[in-house]
Amino acid sequence: MHGAGNDFVVLDLRDGRATPDPDLCRALADRHMGVGCDQILTIEAPRNANAVASYRIWNADGSHAQQCGNGARCIAAWLVRDGAAPAHGDFAIDSPTGLHAVTRDAQGRFEIDMGAPEFSPPRIPLAGFEGEQDEYALELGGGTLRFGAVSMGNPHALVEVDAVDLAPVGHIGPLLQRSHAFPESVNVGFAQVLAPDRIRLRVYERGVGETLACGSGACAAVAVLAKRGRVDAANGVTVALPGGDLHIHYDSNGRIAMSGPAVFVFEGEWNQ
Ligand SMILES: N[C@@H](CCC[C@H](N)C(=O)O)C(=O)O
């Protein structure tokens, strides 16, 4: 499946089969000798009585992730397709960070309650900075990098740029991931604000590299930019990523809602 080009191998393990180990995740994710994907998603029997199903997330390098916005929409679409979740009513899915409410937006796209952004440095975690700031500065790669930081259940840094096509994604992304400032590494977004309701974004993801879209990264970008007054998240922001658009807004409780595509591509059997 994919959500705006962020692609997944989805394993339905609700019959109790074991979750894949990191070696199997890396083999599945290999774009030349496996299936190829950014993340592996496993659907499992619900661990929470209020959820239709639980799920877990592995990055292409075999590391475990706590949050995946595009993956959450794909899980929701999978559960509706097989009749486990209602096609029109609301329901909940259980991620590694807890329950996400799933609704449909005005266009019929899956909308996920992604929770409230967490800006406190220890909660991100961001090391070496006292107190929450709109912008942090770090000496990196021979210069000073200015970035925002937030947790959407997983860690994100956001660098605002004038031209996202020219952003040093493949240079600064890995440098910041290896920096002492992010002890659990980080997803690094590069955002260009076009208008209060529209931004462009590229994300260098933890455990993968640059992807065509990152749902939690889109939420993180809007959260950081809204805090600086650069976008109007209460009225909604379209985030244009290389693989397509996501729609992000703050709901009346200060939580972030995200909607976008969830696409089935093919089904198969793994023979190794
Ligand atoms: N692509 C995802 C995020 C997947 C996890 C991330 N790479 C991490 O390690 O935190 C999304 O759509 O949110």
The ligand as an SDF file (V2000), in Angstrom:
LIG
                    3D

 13 12  0  0  0  0  0  0  0  0999 V2000
    6.4400    7.5870    7.2810 N   0  0  0  0  0  0  0  0  0  0  0  0
    5.8880    7.7070    8.5640 C   0  0  0  0  0  0  0  0  0  0  0  0
    6.8390    7.7400    9.7310 C   0  0  0  0  0  0  0  0  0  0  0  0
    7.5240    6.3900    9.9340 C   0  0  0  0  0  0  0  0  0  0  0  0
    8.3970    6.2860   11.1770 C   0  0  0  0  0  0  0  0  0  0  0  0
    9.6080    7.2000   11.1860 C   0  0  0  0  0  0  0  0  0  0  0  0
   10.5250    6.9010   10.1250 N   0  0  0  0  0  0  0  0  0  0  0  0
   10.3020    7.0820   12.5540 C   0  0  0  0  0  0  0  0  0  0  0  0
   11.2650    6.3120   12.6860 O   0  0  0  0  0  0  0  0  0  0  0  0
    9.8710    7.7660   13.4860 O   0  0  0  0  0  0  0  0  0  0  0  0
    4.7190    8.6620    8.6520 C   0  0  0  0  0  0  0  0  0  0  0  0
    3.9580    8.7280    7.6740 O   0  0  0  0  0  0  0  0  0  0  0  0
    4.4870    9.2620    9.7020 O   0  0  0  0  0  0  0  0  0  0  0  0
  1  2  1  0
  2  3  1  0
  2 11  1  0
  3  4  1  0
  4  5  1  0
  5  6  1  0
  6  7  1  0
  6  8  1  0
  8  9  2  0
  8 10  1  0
 11 12  2  0
 11 13  1  0
M  END
$$$$
